[in-house]
Amino acid sequence: MNKRTFAYAIRPEPSAPVKRGVVEAKDEKDARRLLRRTFGLARLPQGTRISKKAKSKSRPRANTRTFAYAVYLGPDTPIERGAVEAADEKDARRILRGVFGCARLPRGTLIFDQSEIESEEDRALLLETFTRAAQGGGPLGAKKTGTEAPAGQGKSAKLRHLLRVLSSHHEWLNGKGVGQRANLTGLNLSNVNLRNMNLSHADITEADLSGADLQNVRLAGANLVRTVLRNANLRGADLCNADLSDADLRDAVLLDANLYGADLWRANLKGCVITPTALHAALNCKTR
């Protein structure tokens, strides 16, 4: 009887890494039987994925591009990173579905054309931002729609946009006549990691940075009017001369932050963690 190739992804034990591979079987039921025997299991663990592996169609691959990817398969699993040659992003997604043996890629999968981002440092930053975003519960405004395309492509697009804005802002700060001031007005950047970034003089008006990691970030002279910074980590941040009027700083951590000259007019500081010295500097209080 003719056999078919089935791709599988299985975690034999809760603490074990996911194992992937292919098995030759008559049908899916036969594939499950073979996997139980291979891994010595009475029944396959919940979440085991088995899919028929489509035969690769021979077609010219002359006009392909290199797409980098990062796939987060779930808690207790490492983020899978790599690169594939594909005609476009849709083709790259098709190839990755075959690689990981799934009918659809996990929500939030990051795929980008490496030619769009030439700097290795920028690529590393993009992947690191994705890693923290994926493990932090869906920041950057990604909506949990339960479908692959809107969420995955949406998050990838937002990450690429953020990276381009940060890179351009860095060039603008260097004063070489290139780049432009970062404009993050109104963006949903909740839970994002911008630790140690230089966002001095950036326009972040009305953005949502709730739960963001902003430790040691430089925000001197930045426009943070009506910005949501609830539960944000601003430990050691430089907020010198920043405009924080009407900002939501509830439960934010401001230990060791530099607030000298910052405008805190009508800012909500309820529950925030701040040293008296930093608060006095921000409010320009006279001490005895």
Number of C-alpha atoms within 10 A of each C-alpha: 5 7 11 16 18 22 21 24 18 20 19 18 9 9 9 11 13 17 11 15 13 17 19 16 19 14 14 16 11 14 23 20 15 15 19 16 13 9 13 11 12 9 12 18 14 9 9 14 19 23 19 21 18 11 8 8 6 6 6 8 10 8 9 14 18 17 23 19 22 21 23 20 18 12 9 11 13 13 18 13 13 10 17 18 17 20 16 15 17 12 15 23 21 14 16 19 17 18 14 20 22 18 13 15 22 19 26 27 24 28 27 23 19 16 11 11 15 10 11 10 10 16 18 11 14 21 20 14 17 28 19 16 22 24 14 15 12 21 26 23 16 21 16 13 10 10 14 16 18 16 21 21 19 20 26 23 16 18 22 21 13 20 18 18 17 24 15 16 22 20 15 16 19 10 10 8 9 12 18 17 18 23 17 19 17 16 18 19 24 25 25 25 23 18 17 14 16 18 22 23 21 24 21 24 21 21 21 26 27 24 21 24 21 25 23 21 22 24 25 23 21 23 24 26 23 22 25 28 27 24 22 24 26 27 21 18 24 26 27 21 20 25 27 27 18 18 24 26 26 19 20 23 24 23 19 17 22 26 25 20 17 23 24 20 13 12 18 20 16 12 13 18 18 18 13 10 17 17 18 14 17 20 16 14 10 7 7 3
